[in-house]
Amino acid sequence: MSDLRQKTKTFYNALDWNKPVTFGDLKLIKETVSADLYVENLHGTAGGNDRIGDLAYEIELQESAGSYLFTGNRGTGKTTELLRLAGLLKQSGCEVLYVDMGEYIDLTSPLEPTDFLITLMGALSEKVAERLGIDPARENWWERIWHFLQTDVQIKEVSLGVTDGVSLKAALALDPTFKRLLQEKTRGYLSKIVELARAYALEIVNLVRTERADAGRKIVLIADSVERLGGSSAGEDIRKVFRSAAVLFDDHADKLRFTGLNVVYTVPPFLAAVSEGGLSTYAGGQIYALPSVHIYEGCPVPGQPCQPSERGLVVMRTIVAKRYPGWAEFFSEAQLNQLALSSGGDLRDYFRMLRNCLVRAGQSQFRVTDGAVRDAEYAVRADMLPLAEDDREWLRKITLTHECKLPSLDKLPDLARLIHGKRVLNYRNGENWYDVHPLIRKDVGVEEVPAA
């Protein structure tokens, strides 16, 4: 293999967006990259605005346990920031547990508080067992809840092959039919399941404190990946999933709190766009939202184009330089700036386009051409097309107002779909504002990607 080909391969694999950055000695996720690659104040502004630092300090200050909401578009570096949160909390003496809820729930079908609480406690049970090397409480949660479902709910008639706690866990994650039947059978037992979940959570808290010989230790559970609700769903199915998320985290907020156990829930980003007070009942009184990287100076005057931020472009170039210091062998600075602006500050799209360019570079003496940059932009843009006419009109309005106001609650699933598909991006420099992804601006009748 030639030297340049090996360099290309190294550069390409350094841009793996599926591996978050880890901090300290907390091994919460198997596949991670070193904290040396982290760019400080990545999502903030020159004046600070560290949402994760705020959240960590909020948890530290609260005397009682609370539930917290955290969100961010796919591709903003959310899991990396959650791992940073875990590191900050550990420094302040907390016991931090991390759960990828995508391993426990079917993200393509609607959630209800009963099945969500069942899977959340099951995940907590397993993570505590891994951390302490012992079986938590008197019996693990899956065994306990399966006994309840058999004796009280009498779920046996719709078990579909589910015979014990182990198969219950698998069915909830993999079998939408069983999950739907379980939801139907348990709706009348919500208060009892909440009671069981709270009692179990308190047992876990007391067990951890006993094992650590620290009666005042704060226990924090980070429940990640819930923001990915919707997954590959389409049509009316995805509308039902989005509605279920709004109902779960708004109408049932009181059922997601536990004595002694702090929980940080990741939630779909559309909730931050439409919440008008209902979700402020969570600890901290807000949704902690992680915006896209601030590649623009701030919210523009209505009708005016976004102005590129030199600081934001430096941040985006620094991300690349940390992962591959020799990037200038392949890209010009202008090309990196162009791709940063085309991404709208979305890290996943940025890495995707960089990788696409590197694949093409081998056909141009390993130097990225401007044509390769245009092709990379087109490949990402194609994921967001075609646009329905009503979507186009709504997106045009967002580019003019930089707000995500709903004309009616009936339109909530449509807004959720646009944000879920990253057609709409969130920024928080100067104020909280929204804009259409730069690669589809011309498709909604406004200016294309601004020049660097």
Backbone torsions as a table, in degrees:
resi	resn	phi	psi	omega
1	MET	NA	130.6	-179.3
2	SER	-66.1	161.1	-179.0
3	ASP	-61.3	-44.0	-179.1
4	LEU	-66.8	-37.9	178.9
5	ARG	-64.6	-39.1	178.1
6	GLN	-66.7	-39.3	177.6
7	LYS	-63.3	-41.0	178.4
8	THR	-60.7	-43.7	179.6
9	LYS	-62.8	-42.6	179.4
10	THR	-63.3	-45.0	179.5
11	PHE	-62.0	-47.7	-178.7
12	TYR	-56.7	-47.8	-176.5
13	ASN	-75.4	-19.0	174.7
14	ALA	-71.1	-16.9	-178.6
15	LEU	-98.5	39.7	-180.0
16	ASP	-84.5	103.9	-176.3
17	TRP	-77.7	-7.7	-179.7
18	ASN	-82.8	-6.5	179.9
19	LYS	-109.6	108.2	179.6
20	PRO	-73.9	163.2	175.5
21	VAL	-79.6	139.0	177.7
22	THR	-110.1	158.0	-175.0
23	PHE	-132.1	133.6	178.7
24	GLY	69.0	-153.5	-175.7
25	ASP	-104.3	14.0	177.7
26	LEU	-76.6	115.0	179.9
27	LYS	-98.3	75.5	-175.1
28	LEU	-90.2	-24.3	-179.7
29	ILE	-132.0	141.3	-175.7
30	LYS	-68.4	-51.0	-174.3
31	GLU	-99.2	104.9	179.2
32	THR	-138.2	173.6	173.6
33	VAL	-123.0	164.7	-173.1
34	SER	-65.6	148.8	176.0
35	ALA	-63.1	-15.8	176.7
36	ASP	-61.0	-21.7	-178.4
37	LEU	-88.0	-4.4	-176.8
38	TYR	-76.5	137.8	177.2
39	VAL	-101.9	118.9	-177.6
40	GLU	-62.7	144.2	176.6
41	ASN	54.3	38.4	-175.4
42	LEU	-59.6	-41.2	-175.3
43	HIS	-102.8	5.0	-177.9
44	GLY	-95.2	-162.1	177.3
45	THR	-126.1	-177.3	179.9
46	ALA	-58.8	-25.0	-178.8
47	GLY	-92.9	1.4	178.4
48	GLY	116.1	-112.9	-179.9
49	ASN	66.8	54.7	179.5
50	ASP	-90.8	99.8	-176.9
51	ARG	-65.0	-36.5	-179.9
52	ILE	-69.9	-40.9	176.0
53	GLY	-60.4	-40.3	177.7
54	ASP	-62.8	-45.1	-178.1
55	LEU	-64.8	-43.4	179.1
56	ALA	-60.9	-42.9	-179.2
57	TYR	-69.1	-35.3	177.0
58	GLU	-60.3	-46.0	179.5
59	ILE	-64.6	-40.1	179.9
60	GLU	-63.8	-38.2	-176.3
61	LEU	-75.3	-33.0	-175.4
62	GLN	-65.9	126.1	177.5
63	GLU	-74.6	-39.2	179.1
64	SER	-96.6	159.6	179.3
65	ALA	-72.9	147.8	-179.9
66	GLY	-142.3	169.9	174.2
67	SER	-110.6	139.2	-173.0
68	TYR	-127.6	149.7	178.7
69	LEU	-113.7	135.3	180.0
70	PHE	-135.0	139.0	-178.4
71	THR	-146.1	170.8	178.6
72	GLY	171.0	145.0	176.4
73	ASN	-59.7	151.5	170.5
74	ARG	-57.4	128.6	178.3
75	GLY	101.8	0.6	179.7
76	THR	-89.7	-6.1	-176.5
77	GLY	91.1	28.6	-174.0
78	LYS	-61.4	-47.6	-177.3
79	THR	-66.0	-37.9	175.0
80	THR	-57.9	-44.6	-178.9
81	GLU	-68.1	-33.6	176.0
82	LEU	-66.6	-36.2	176.5
83	LEU	-69.3	-33.8	174.6
84	ARG	-66.3	-39.7	175.6
85	LEU	-58.0	-44.5	179.4
86	ALA	-59.9	-41.1	178.9
87	GLY	-64.7	-41.7	178.5
88	LEU	-64.7	-40.9	-179.3
89	LEU	-67.7	-38.1	177.6
90	LYS	-63.2	-39.0	178.6
91	GLN	-60.9	-29.5	-179.7
92	SER	-91.3	9.4	173.4
93	GLY	94.9	10.5	-179.2
94	CYS	-84.0	152.5	168.4
95	GLU	-93.5	116.6	-173.0
96	VAL	-113.7	127.7	177.2
97	LEU	-117.2	141.9	-178.2
98	TYR	-122.7	133.3	178.9
99	VAL	-129.2	129.0	170.4
100	ASP	-89.4	100.3	-175.3
101	MET	-66.6	-15.0	175.4
102	GLY	-64.2	-19.0	177.5
103	GLU	-84.3	-9.2	-173.2
104	TYR	-120.2	-22.8	-178.2
105	ILE	-125.5	151.9	175.3
106	ASP	-80.2	109.4	-174.9
107	LEU	-78.6	-2.7	-178.0
108	THR	-99.9	-0.5	-179.5
109	SER	-127.9	158.0	-175.8
110	PRO	-59.0	148.5	176.0
111	LEU	-103.8	148.1	170.0
112	GLU	-128.0	157.9	-176.6
113	PRO	-59.2	-30.4	-178.7
114	THR	-66.1	-54.8	-178.2
115	ASP	-69.8	-29.5	178.1
116	PHE	-66.9	-44.9	179.2
117	LEU	-65.5	-38.4	178.7
118	ILE	-60.7	-46.5	-178.3
119	THR	-72.3	-35.7	-179.9
120	LEU	-62.4	-45.8	179.5
121	MET	-68.8	-34.3	176.5
122	GLY	-63.8	-41.8	177.7
123	ALA	-64.6	-43.1	177.7
124	LEU	-59.3	-44.1	179.5
125	SER	-56.7	-45.5	-177.4
126	GLU	-69.9	-39.3	-178.0
127	LYS	-68.8	-36.4	177.5
128	VAL	-68.0	-39.6	177.5
129	ALA	-61.3	-40.8	177.8
130	GLU	-65.2	-42.8	-175.5
131	ARG	-68.2	-44.7	-174.0
132	LEU	-95.5	-15.0	-179.1
133	GLY	73.5	22.1	-180.0
134	ILE	-138.7	160.1	174.9
135	ASP	-74.8	123.0	-177.8
136	PRO	-71.0	145.8	177.0
137	ALA	54.5	-160.6	-176.4
138	ARG	-78.3	-32.2	175.1
139	GLU	-150.5	152.3	-178.1
140	ASN	-70.2	161.5	-172.5
141	TRP	-61.0	-41.1	-177.2
142	TRP	-59.3	-40.7	177.5
143	GLU	-66.4	-41.3	-177.4
144	ARG	-66.5	-46.9	-177.0
145	ILE	-71.9	-31.6	177.1
146	TRP	-65.2	-38.9	176.6
147	HIS	-61.6	-43.2	178.8
148	PHE	-63.4	-43.1	-179.1
149	LEU	-64.0	-33.0	179.2
150	GLN	-76.3	-44.5	-172.5
151	THR	-84.7	-41.7	-176.5
152	ASP	-94.3	-49.1	-177.3
153	VAL	-83.7	-23.8	-177.3
154	GLN	55.5	58.4	-176.2
155	ILE	-79.5	-2.9	-172.4
156	LYS	-56.9	-35.3	-175.1
157	GLU	-68.8	-17.5	179.2
158	VAL	-121.7	25.9	-172.3
159	SER	-68.6	-25.9	177.3
160	LEU	50.4	45.4	178.2
161	GLY	89.5	-3.3	177.1
162	VAL	-80.2	118.9	-172.7
163	THR	-120.8	-11.6	-178.9
164	ASP	-160.0	-176.5	-178.6
165	GLY	-62.3	-35.8	-178.7
166	VAL	-65.3	-47.0	-179.8
167	SER	-71.3	-27.4	174.9
168	LEU	-61.9	-46.3	178.8
169	LYS	-57.8	-46.9	-177.9
170	ALA	-65.0	-40.4	-177.7
171	ALA	-66.4	-38.5	179.6
172	LEU	-64.8	-33.5	-178.4
173	ALA	-82.9	-30.0	-167.5
174	LEU	-120.5	-15.1	-172.6
175	ASP	-119.2	93.9	-178.6
176	PRO	-59.9	-31.2	-180.0
177	THR	-65.4	-46.8	177.9
178	PHE	-63.8	-42.2	-179.7
179	LYS	-59.2	-42.4	180.0
180	ARG	-65.0	-41.6	178.8
181	LEU	-67.0	-38.5	177.5
182	LEU	-62.9	-41.5	178.3
183	GLN	-60.1	-44.9	-179.4
184	GLU	-61.9	-41.8	-175.7
185	LYS	-75.2	-25.1	-172.8
186	THR	-101.5	-1.2	-177.2
187	ARG	-59.1	-33.5	178.8
188	GLY	-81.1	-1.4	-176.7
189	TYR	-117.1	17.9	-175.6
190	LEU	-57.8	-48.0	-177.4
191	SER	-61.8	-35.9	179.3
192	LYS	-70.4	-39.7	179.0
193	ILE	-67.3	-38.0	175.1
194	VAL	-60.7	-43.9	178.9
195	GLU	-61.3	-45.2	179.5
196	LEU	-63.6	-42.4	-178.8
197	ALA	-64.4	-42.3	-179.7
198	ARG	-67.2	-40.0	178.3
199	ALA	-64.2	-41.3	-179.7
200	TYR	-67.2	-43.0	179.0
201	ALA	-59.3	-40.2	179.3
202	LEU	-66.7	-38.4	175.4
203	GLU	-59.3	-43.8	-179.6
204	ILE	-62.9	-44.8	179.6
205	VAL	-59.3	-47.3	-179.3
206	ASN	-65.4	-36.2	178.3
207	LEU	-63.9	-46.8	-179.4
208	VAL	-62.9	-43.8	-179.9
209	ARG	-63.6	-37.4	177.8
210	THR	-66.7	-45.5	-179.1
211	GLU	-64.3	-33.2	179.8
212	ARG	-90.1	-2.1	-178.3
213	ALA	53.0	44.7	-177.5
214	ASP	-144.0	96.0	-175.0
215	ALA	-67.8	-17.7	-178.3
216	GLY	-106.7	7.2	-174.7
217	ARG	-63.4	135.2	175.6
218	LYS	-83.3	133.7	178.3
219	ILE	-108.8	127.1	-178.6
220	VAL	-124.6	126.2	175.3
221	LEU	-108.0	123.4	175.5
222	ILE	-99.8	113.8	-179.3
223	ALA	-101.6	95.9	-173.8
224	ASP	-90.0	166.9	171.1
225	SER	77.3	-3.6	178.1
226	VAL	-64.3	-25.7	179.9
227	GLU	-66.6	-13.4	-180.0
228	ARG	-86.3	7.9	177.6
229	LEU	-51.5	132.6	-176.7
230	GLY	120.0	-44.8	175.0
231	GLY	44.6	-123.9	-179.0
232	SER	-96.8	13.9	179.7
233	SER	-63.5	160.7	179.6
234	ALA	-147.1	164.9	174.7
235	GLY	58.3	-138.0	-177.1
236	GLU	-66.0	-28.9	179.7
237	ASP	-59.8	-45.7	-177.9
238	ILE	-69.4	-30.0	175.9
239	ARG	-63.8	-41.2	178.8
240	LYS	-65.5	-39.5	179.4
241	VAL	-63.0	-46.0	-179.9
242	PHE	-64.0	-40.9	177.4
243	ARG	-60.8	-41.8	-177.8
244	SER	-63.7	-35.6	178.7
245	ALA	-65.9	-42.5	179.2
246	ALA	-63.0	-42.3	179.7
247	VAL	-66.8	-44.4	-177.4
248	LEU	-60.1	-51.5	-172.2
249	PHE	-87.1	-13.5	177.6
250	ASP	-101.9	-63.3	-175.4
251	ASP	-67.4	-27.9	-176.4
252	HIS	-112.9	26.0	-178.5
253	ALA	-55.5	-37.6	-177.2
254	ASP	-66.1	-22.4	-177.7
255	LYS	-86.6	-4.8	-177.4
256	LEU	-103.8	18.2	178.4
257	ARG	-112.0	147.2	-176.1
258	PHE	-138.2	142.2	177.0
259	THR	-66.9	124.6	175.7
260	GLY	82.1	-15.2	-176.5
261	LEU	-112.8	114.3	172.7
262	ASN	-81.8	134.6	178.8
263	VAL	-128.0	129.8	173.2
264	VAL	-105.7	112.2	179.6
265	TYR	-98.4	130.7	167.8
266	THR	-83.1	138.3	-177.5
267	VAL	-130.5	157.4	178.8
268	PRO	-56.9	139.7	-175.0
269	PRO	-63.9	-21.6	-179.7
270	PHE	-65.7	-22.5	179.2
271	LEU	-64.2	-36.2	178.6
272	ALA	-68.9	-28.4	-177.6
273	ALA	-77.1	-28.5	-172.2
274	VAL	-113.0	-7.9	-177.7
275	SER	-65.6	130.9	178.3
276	GLU	-123.2	36.6	174.8
277	GLY	125.2	-29.8	-177.1
278	GLY	-61.2	-40.1	-178.2
279	LEU	-82.2	-5.8	178.4
280	SER	-74.7	-4.3	177.9
281	THR	-74.2	-10.6	177.0
282	TYR	-72.9	160.1	178.0
283	ALA	-56.8	140.5	-176.0
284	GLY	89.7	-17.3	175.5
285	GLY	67.3	24.0	-176.8
286	GLN	-165.1	169.1	168.9
287	ILE	-98.2	122.8	178.0
288	TYR	-79.5	107.1	-173.8
289	ALA	-106.7	132.6	177.6
290	LEU	-96.9	113.8	-176.8
291	PRO	-82.9	174.3	169.3
292	SER	-67.8	160.7	177.2
293	VAL	-60.8	138.4	-173.5
294	HIS	-81.1	82.4	-180.0
295	ILE	-85.5	-3.0	176.8
296	TYR	-114.1	156.0	-178.6
297	GLU	-65.2	-27.8	-179.4
298	GLY	159.5	-176.7	-179.4
299	CYS	-63.8	121.8	-177.7
300	PRO	-75.9	162.2	173.1
301	VAL	-63.5	136.3	-179.7
302	PRO	-48.4	130.6	179.8
303	GLY	90.7	-9.6	180.0
304	GLN	-103.3	149.4	179.3
305	PRO	-71.9	157.2	175.2
306	CYS	-67.6	140.9	178.5
307	GLN	-100.8	125.3	-179.4
308	PRO	-58.1	144.4	177.4
309	SER	-102.1	121.9	179.0
310	GLU	-62.6	-39.6	178.0
311	ARG	-61.1	-43.1	179.8
312	GLY	-63.2	-39.7	178.8
313	LEU	-67.5	-36.6	176.3
314	VAL	-63.0	-41.9	178.5
315	VAL	-59.8	-45.1	-178.8
316	MET	-65.5	-37.5	177.1
317	ARG	-69.6	-34.9	179.9
318	THR	-64.9	-37.1	177.2
319	ILE	-56.7	-45.3	-179.7
320	VAL	-67.9	-43.8	-177.0
321	ALA	-62.3	-35.6	178.6
322	LYS	-67.9	-33.9	-178.3
323	ARG	-84.6	-30.6	177.9
324	TYR	-151.2	94.1	-175.9
325	PRO	-58.4	-25.5	-177.5
326	GLY	-92.1	29.4	-175.9
327	TRP	-58.9	-27.6	-175.9
328	ALA	-66.8	-14.5	174.1
329	GLU	-68.1	-21.8	-175.0
330	PHE	-112.9	-40.4	-174.3
331	PHE	-117.0	151.7	166.2
332	SER	-88.7	161.3	177.6
333	GLU	-61.5	-37.4	179.6
334	ALA	-62.5	-37.5	179.3
335	GLN	-67.6	-41.5	177.0
336	LEU	-63.0	-41.3	177.5
337	ASN	-61.5	-43.0	-179.6
338	GLN	-61.2	-45.0	-179.9
339	LEU	-68.0	-34.6	177.1
340	ALA	-62.4	-45.5	179.1
341	LEU	-67.6	-36.6	179.0
342	SER	-65.9	-29.3	-179.0
343	SER	-76.6	-17.4	-175.1
344	GLY	70.2	14.9	-177.3
345	GLY	87.5	8.1	177.6
346	ASP	-86.4	116.8	-172.2
347	LEU	-65.8	-38.0	-178.9
348	ARG	-66.0	-44.3	177.8
349	ASP	-64.0	-37.5	177.7
350	TYR	-60.0	-49.7	-179.9
351	PHE	-65.2	-38.5	178.7
352	ARG	-59.6	-45.3	-178.3
353	MET	-69.5	-38.4	176.6
354	LEU	-60.6	-44.4	179.4
355	ARG	-63.4	-42.5	179.4
356	ASN	-58.8	-41.6	178.2
357	CYS	-63.8	-39.5	-179.6
358	LEU	-66.0	-34.8	176.7
359	VAL	-62.5	-41.2	179.5
360	ARG	-73.9	-23.7	-174.3
361	ALA	-62.2	-32.0	-179.4
362	GLY	-62.3	-19.2	178.5
363	GLN	-94.6	2.0	-179.1
364	SER	-132.9	45.2	-179.4
365	GLN	56.8	33.7	174.9
366	PHE	62.6	24.6	174.1
367	ARG	-118.6	128.1	-177.3
368	VAL	-71.2	128.6	178.4
369	THR	-94.9	162.3	176.4
370	ASP	-64.1	-29.4	176.3
371	GLY	-65.3	-37.7	177.8
372	ALA	-65.9	-36.6	177.1
373	VAL	-63.0	-44.0	179.8
374	ARG	-64.1	-39.9	179.1
375	ASP	-65.6	-38.1	178.7
376	ALA	-64.9	-40.5	177.3
377	GLU	-62.9	-42.0	-178.3
378	TYR	-64.2	-38.2	-178.3
379	ALA	-62.7	-40.8	178.4
380	VAL	-73.0	-40.5	179.6
381	ARG	-60.0	-37.3	-177.1
382	ALA	-61.4	-27.7	179.1
383	ASP	-66.0	-22.5	-175.1
384	MET	-102.3	4.7	-179.1
385	LEU	-117.1	157.6	1.5
386	PRO	-81.5	166.0	177.5
387	LEU	-107.2	130.3	173.4
388	ALA	-68.5	155.1	-175.1
389	GLU	-63.3	-38.6	179.0
390	ASP	-69.0	-35.0	174.4
391	ASP	-63.7	-41.1	-178.8
392	ARG	-60.8	-40.9	-179.1
393	GLU	-67.6	-41.5	179.3
394	TRP	-65.8	-42.8	179.0
395	LEU	-63.8	-37.1	177.7
396	ARG	-62.7	-40.1	179.7
397	LYS	-65.7	-38.1	179.1
398	ILE	-64.4	-38.0	179.4
399	THR	-66.4	-25.0	-178.9
400	LEU	-88.7	-35.6	-175.9
401	THR	-101.9	-23.8	-175.4
402	HIS	58.6	32.0	175.8
403	GLU	-127.6	160.6	178.7
404	CYS	-120.1	49.4	-178.0
405	LYS	-72.5	138.4	178.6
406	LEU	-88.2	131.0	174.4
407	PRO	-68.9	-28.2	175.6
408	SER	-163.0	159.5	179.9
409	LEU	-64.6	-21.7	178.1
410	ASP	-63.4	-22.4	-178.4
411	LYS	-88.8	-1.1	-178.3
412	LEU	-53.8	-49.1	-179.9
413	PRO	-60.5	-31.4	179.7
414	ASP	-69.8	-42.7	176.0
415	LEU	-63.9	-41.8	178.7
416	ALA	-58.9	-40.4	-179.8
417	ARG	-64.8	-40.6	-179.9
418	LEU	-66.8	-39.6	178.3
419	ILE	-72.5	-41.5	179.1
420	HIS	-58.2	-38.4	-179.9
421	GLY	-85.4	7.2	177.7
422	LYS	60.8	24.1	171.8
423	ARG	-73.4	-22.4	176.8
424	VAL	-120.8	131.1	-179.4
425	LEU	-117.1	152.1	-176.9
426	ASN	-109.6	139.3	176.2
427	TYR	-131.0	153.5	-177.0
428	ARG	-138.7	35.1	176.4
429	ASN	-99.0	118.2	-175.6
430	GLY	87.5	-45.7	177.9
431	GLU	-164.0	174.6	177.6
432	ASN	-86.9	118.3	-178.6
433	TRP	-145.5	165.5	-175.2
434	TYR	-128.0	156.3	174.2
435	ASP	-152.5	159.2	176.9
436	VAL	-75.5	145.4	177.4
437	HIS	-53.2	129.8	-174.3
438	PRO	-57.5	-27.5	-176.8
439	LEU	-73.3	-12.9	178.6
440	ILE	-117.4	12.0	-179.7
441	ARG	-59.7	-43.5	-178.0
442	LYS	-66.1	-22.5	179.4
443	ASP	-77.7	-14.4	176.7
444	VAL	-109.4	8.4	172.6
445	GLY	88.3	25.7	175.5
446	VAL	-127.5	-175.3	-171.6
447	GLU	-64.3	154.3	178.2
448	GLU	-79.9	-169.0	-180.0
449	VAL	-56.0	128.0	178.7
450	PRO	-64.8	151.7	-179.5
451	ALA	-76.8	144.2	-179.8
452	ALA	-73.9	NA	NA
